[in-house]
Amino acid sequence: MPKDTDDAHDNDDVLDALLILLADGDEEAADVLADGLGEGKVEESVED
């Protein structure tokens, strides 16, 4: 069965949100979002 393209767009939105959280330095929220994706925790921190 072909993958639903709506799911692919939803995943893109979630990944965009994850990148925004990481760019803002909100590691806790990024960890929660990454866990929700099943990708595990974000291991590297963003340091300025």
C-alpha positions in Angstrom: 0.0 0.0 0.0 1.4 3.5 -0.8 2.2 5.7 2.1 -0.3 8.4 2.7 1.2 11.7 1.6 -0.6 13.6 4.3 1.5 11.6 6.8 4.6 12.7 5.0 3.6 16.3 5.2 2.8 16.0 8.9 6.2 14.5 9.5 7.8 17.4 7.7 5.9 19.8 10.0 7.1 18.0 13.1 10.7 18.0 11.9 10.5 21.7 11.1 9.2 22.3 14.7 12.1 20.2 16.1 14.6 22.2 14.2 13.1 25.4 15.4 13.2 24.2 19.0 16.9 23.2 18.6 17.7 26.5 17.0 16.1 28.3 20.0 18.1 26.2 22.4 15.0 24.6 23.9 16.5 21.2 24.4 13.9 19.9 26.8 11.1 20.5 24.4 13.2 19.1 21.5 13.8 15.9 23.6 10.1 15.5 24.2 9.3 16.0 20.5 12.1 13.6 19.4 10.8 11.0 21.8 7.3 11.4 20.3 8.8 10.7 16.9 10.4 7.5 18.2 13.9 8.8 17.3 15.1 8.7 20.8 16.5 11.7 22.7 18.5 14.5 21.2 22.0 13.7 22.3 24.0 16.8 21.2 23.3 20.2 22.8 23.4 23.4 21.0 25.8 25.8 22.6 26.4 29.4 21.7 
